[in-house]
């Protein structure tokens, strides 16, 4: 599969398919480092059901709310 055509890389560090729901969740925050880009779930700060740095791609999530990542 040609990844560039079917799975465009977003400016937020990763592609929709590689990140999953976090890519469009308002509770997600992109955390770039010199070696990798991580996605932090801000719901983890107040709700122990959520992992601070979930394993990607996140395909289902009870806390998902569409919107721009924080």
Secondary structure as GFF3:
##gff-version 3
##sequence-region A 1 70
A	DSSP	alpha_helix	3	6	.	.	.	ID=ss1
A	DSSP	beta_strand	9	10	.	.	.	ID=ss2
A	DSSP	beta_strand	14	15	.	.	.	ID=ss3
A	DSSP	alpha_helix	16	19	.	.	.	ID=ss4
A	DSSP	three_ten_helix	21	24	.	.	.	ID=ss5
A	DSSP	beta_strand	28	32	.	.	.	ID=ss6
A	DSSP	beta_strand	37	41	.	.	.	ID=ss7
A	DSSP	three_ten_helix	42	45	.	.	.	ID=ss8
###
